[in-house]
Amino acid sequence: MLVETNAVVISTIKYGDSSLIARCYCEQIGLKSFLLKGILSSKKGSIKKSLFQPLSLITLNINIKNDTSERLLFIKEAKIYRPLQNIHLNIKKNTVALFLTEVLMKVMEEEGDPNPPLFSFLEHAILQLEEKSFSALFHLKFLIDLTRYIGFYPNILNFEHPCFDMENGCFCLQTDSKKIIIGKELEAFKTLLGTNFDKINDFSI
């Protein structure tokens, strides 16, 4: 079965002397691993190594067999669908991109069913990092919002309370937990919770 899907490049690792294994989060099929055979030595192939830089937004044509146990898939065609320049050329943005891919590698270890809202979030965040001026708060906002899609976004009931209990993920008047956010850190946390990506440059913490 031939599948065409947009994808976010999460990571690549070298395989043998001339190949790569790329992990991509695909809109249609979720997190998958692909064998890019001979991509490091071939100069005439249609699939270039440059397509698989961290957080690249690409479109893949994939041959998927009926055997769902297949661990490594093969890409028939690949192309950029939203070019990124600033992320790859701006040292600050590139550093943030590398950090975020490391986080995503840890929290997206299991290959499973597609999650369109998660894909949309990743795509939107990447485009904000690409198009907006750099903010030192971007990665913090990204990490907070990512928790919404992996199951532990903060409970924002009682938002006005003076403590945030990190173990239970909620705002409270008091708690026995030693893992709490209070004072100026709580003010900063509330600011990040209530701010959209497109407004992140309006704040300094």
C-alpha positions in Angstrom: 0.0 0.0 0.0 1.4 3.4 -1.0 0.8 6.1 1.6 1.5 9.9 1.2 1.9 11.8 4.5 3.4 14.9 5.9 6.0 14.3 8.6 8.2 16.0 11.1 11.8 14.7 11.3 12.7 13.8 14.9 16.1 12.2 14.6 18.6 10.3 12.4 21.3 7.8 13.3 24.0 6.4 11.1 23.4 2.8 10.0 26.4 1.0 8.5 28.8 3.0 6.4 26.4 4.7 4.0 22.9 4.5 5.4 20.7 6.3 8.0 17.7 5.4 10.1 15.3 8.3 10.4 12.6 8.6 12.9 9.7 10.8 11.8 6.3 11.7 13.3 3.9 11.2 10.4 0.5 12.8 10.2 -1.2 9.7 8.7 0.7 6.8 10.4 2.2 8.2 13.6 5.8 7.7 14.7 7.8 5.5 12.3 11.4 4.5 11.5 12.7 4.6 8.0 15.8 3.0 6.5 17.5 5.4 4.1 19.8 3.0 2.4 23.0 4.4 0.8 21.9 8.0 1.3 25.4 9.0 2.6 27.2 7.8 -0.5 24.7 8.3 -3.3 25.0 11.6 -5.2 22.3 10.9 -7.8 19.5 9.6 -5.6 16.2 11.5 -5.4 16.2 11.4 -1.5 18.9 13.8 -0.1 20.3 13.8 3.4 19.5 17.5 3.7 15.8 16.6 3.9 16.3 15.0 7.2 17.6 17.8 9.4 16.0 18.2 12.9 12.4 19.3 12.8 12.3 19.4 9.0 8.7 19.4 7.6 8.6 16.9 4.7 6.2 14.9 2.6 6.8 11.2 2.3 5.6 8.6 -0.2 5.9 5.2 1.6 5.3 1.6 0.6 3.7 -0.1 3.6 3.2 -3.9 3.6 0.2 -5.6 5.1 2.6 -7.1 7.8 2.2 -4.5 10.6 5.2 -6.0 12.4 7.6 -4.4 9.9 10.0 -2.3 12.0 11.8 -0.3 9.3 9.9 1.2 6.4 11.3 2.4 3.1 10.7 5.8 1.5 9.8 5.9 -2.2 9.9 9.7 -2.5 10.6 12.6 -0.1 10.3 16.3 -0.5 10.1 19.5 1.6 6.6 20.9 2.0 7.5 23.9 4.2 11.1 25.1 3.8 12.9 26.1 6.9 15.9 28.4 6.8 16.1 30.3 10.1 16.0 27.2 12.3 18.9 25.7 10.4 21.0 28.9 10.0 20.3 30.7 13.3 22.6 29.3 16.0 20.1 30.0 18.8 17.1 28.5 17.0 19.2 25.5 15.9 20.2 24.9 19.4 16.6 25.0 20.6 15.6 22.6 17.7 18.3 20.1 18.7 17.1 20.3 22.4 13.5 19.8 21.4 14.3 16.8 19.2 16.2 15.2 22.1 13.0 15.6 24.3 10.8 14.3 21.6 13.0 11.2 21.2 12.5 10.5 24.9 8.7 11.0 25.1 7.8 9.5 21.7 9.7 6.2 22.1 6.8 3.9 21.2 5.5 3.7 17.7 1.7 3.7 17.7 -1.4 5.1 16.2 -1.4 8.6 14.6 -2.4 11.6 16.7 -3.4 14.4 14.3 -3.7 17.0 17.1 -0.1 16.3 18.2 1.1 16.5 14.6 -0.7 19.9 14.2 0.9 21.1 17.4 4.4 20.2 16.3 3.9 21.7 12.9 2.5 25.0 14.4 5.3 25.2 16.9 8.1 24.6 14.4 6.7 27.3 12.1 6.5 29.7 15.0 10.2 29.0 15.8 11.0 29.5 12.1 9.1 32.7 11.4 9.1 34.6 14.7 12.1 36.4 16.2 14.0 34.2 18.7 12.6 34.0 22.3 14.6 32.5 25.1 11.2 31.3 26.5 10.2 29.3 23.4 11.4 25.9 24.6 9.6 26.4 28.0 6.3 27.2 26.3 6.8 24.2 23.9 7.4 21.8 26.8 4.4 23.0 28.8 2.1 22.7 25.7 3.5 19.3 24.7 2.2 17.9 28.0 -1.3 18.4 26.7 -0.7 15.7 24.1 1.1 13.2 26.2 -1.2 13.1 29.1 -0.2 15.4 32.0 -1.1 19.0 31.1 -1.6 21.0 34.3 -5.1 21.2 35.8 -5.8 25.0 35.6 -8.8 24.9 37.9 -8.0 27.2 40.9 -5.5 29.1 38.8 -5.5 31.9 41.3 -4.2 29.8 44.1 -0.6 30.6 45.4 1.0 27.1 44.9 1.4 24.7 42.1 1.8 21.0 43.2 4.0 19.4 40.5 3.4 15.9 41.7 -0.4 16.2 41.4 -0.4 18.7 38.6 -2.8 21.2 40.1 -3.0 24.7 41.8 -3.6 24.7 45.5 -3.7 26.7 48.7 -1.2 24.5 50.4 0.3 21.1 50.0 2.6 18.6 51.7 4.5 18.0 48.5 8.1 19.1 48.3 7.8 19.6 44.6 6.0 22.9 44.4 6.2 26.2 42.4 5.6 29.4 44.4 6.5 33.1 44.3 8.1 34.5 41.2 8.5 31.1 39.6 4.8 30.6 39.9 4.1 34.0 38.3 6.4 33.0 35.4 4.7 29.6 35.1 1.2 31.2 35.0 2.4 33.6 32.3 3.6 30.7 30.1 0.4 28.8 30.6 -1.7 31.8 29.5 0.4 32.8 26.6 0.2 31.7 22.9 3.3 31.1 20.8 2.7 34.2 18.8 2.8 36.4 21.9 5.8 34.8 23.6 8.1 37.6 22.5 6.1 40.1 24.5 7.3 38.6 27.8 10.7 38.5 29.5 11.2 36.3 32.6 
